[in-house]
Amino acid sequence: MTRKAVAKSESLLVKQTSDGLHLANSILWLDAQDSGDLSFLSSATVAHQPRVPQVIATEETVKILEALRKKPQALVCQYNRPFSIGRLRMELLPSGCVLGGASLYLETDKGRLLYAPQLQPHRVSTVRQMQLKRAYTLILGASQPDPNYVLPNRKKEKERLLEAALACLARGQDPLVLCDQVATAQELTKLFCDTGLAVAVHETIFKLNNVYEAYGSKLGPYSRYNRRHTRQKVMIFPLPGRRGWPLRAVLPQGPLLVVDGTAEESLPPSPYSDVVGRFVIASSCDGTEIREIITAVSPRELYVFGPYAKRYVDELQGICPVIRPLFPNDQPTLF
């Protein structure tokens, strides 16, 4: 039998597998796509095509998935409304990253756990601000590559992006902004519209923008991109190669402004390599912010998973009594 990495909180066990995490001796999985009977989905950005019989998610997450033609069987839950399934007492907390994004606070008679795969501490006008609760065990996702790297200031990066777009328009060019189609695209739609610029977005982003607006995020007078009729506008398209958007997708002509959510660059394929500006508008916390989050939660045990888990654990030693990485099959990721 294959061993799996295990986090233990007093007798409360969480096992890392190749398909999400599993709360041992229960029906609950965390961000699993295919495994088990019941899985908590932290956001639409982690859900590829969930096929578990039932998911726990916010209504907003379900609506985003439906806009992307994914329709899971969902137990819809609201933020800050505790509920129980058997011996499990749960509450969804806003993660601050994306509309409907949530962390899971879990209580049993054996311990308190906060599962927070992605957190964004900065106030973003299009989503609910991040919330935390103290817990004995904290499980974090490591999505930024370097726990010691301080990410660029989000406000200054957005100002720099806006200046670059205005410069393109002043030259009679239509700037093409490439970014993640969920969360970042909506934030940038609002940024450009609030400045009074004409904005045209890719069809998928148009559908996702409509979901955001249905839940109170007024993004502005954007339009759906049309190859024949769109002129003198800022165009917002998904980064090629992300979430089913083809790596060699046909893009409109125009100077490229690439927006990344992490410090790692997303390089477009060679036909679209004429990038005139690159910007980092973080989709999750950096190393300094993650330390502040750990202090706020005040865990006795900290477990980190994701592609950079070992690096984070090495750098965060001493921040709480127990800190360990979680790896599928108990094998460290090579990087």
Summary of the structure (lengths in Angstrom):
residues: 335
radius of gyration: 20.3
end to end distance: 26.5
largest distance: 64.6
contacts: 1175
relative contact order: 0.15
helix: 22%
strand: 27%
